[in-house]
Amino acid sequence: MAKLMGVVNVTPDSFSDGGLYLDAGEAISHGRELAAQGAAILDVGGESTRPGAAEVDAAEERERTEPVVAALAAGEAAVSIDTSKLAVAEAALDAGATIVNDVTALRTDPEIASLCAERGAGLILMHMQGNPRTMQQSPAYDDVVDDVKAFLAERIDAATAAGLAEERIWVDPGIGFGKTLEHNLQLLRRLGELRSLGRPIVVGTSRKSFIAKIDGSEVTDRLGGSIASGLLAWRNGAEVLRVHDVAETAEALRVAEAVAGG
Ligand code: HH2
């Protein structure tokens, strides 16, 4: 079965659940609930990456995430830290996280690669064009799938050059990060082309605004679009789906996998 990565946002401003779990206790119970619903990984984040989000300094981001990581790491699910900052990643690994999810793919703090190597941690390298403040202004590619693939190949090389074993690396096309609707659809449709990178593919479509561009849904009402796009991503080669709604996605995946025949 594809693995589900449950989103645990300890932020005031995440696009779909900002402020709901800013309190560590709330975030911890939410994470435990997602694990009970079938999340194999819990992705703890202390800074929103939505278009135009405010930057958070490392001390604040660490304060938000560290206690949540420590509590959740005591459970069954693996814990990833959704950060681009070395200090936040280091504190999370100290607290029991085993994966760093870097949406800037080592372009903020390249030392994250050697940190993961030293600690035997996994690393998710995600594609983003531009940065969260500017990325949706006028995204442009020659061929979005070829360009994303070339970027990820180069980032894999950067990580391995820093001493991280290739086996520890996962890749993610970064749905919604510097992409138009058509770019997102191309990436999901042609996701299989990323398989030749030889690394497991992570995909996050959950509640993202490309869904609204198709069906006009509000952010609180994108479950159908999230599940449909997640299942097709799985069908096209994703091994990990990053989702907010773990129980519903797990239900849908179970049936989809049975129909698909294993
Ligand atoms: N999407 C978001 C954040 N982190 N990491 C990976 N690897 N892939 C993604 O697609 C991805 C990610 C954005 O979603 P969310 O965390 O819900 O929102 P925000 O960034 O506003 O906190």
Residues whose N, C-alpha, C, O or C-beta is under 5 A from the ligand:
A	BS01	HH2	N9 D13 S14 F15 E47 S48 T49 R50 N101 I124 M126 D172 G174 I175 V203 G204
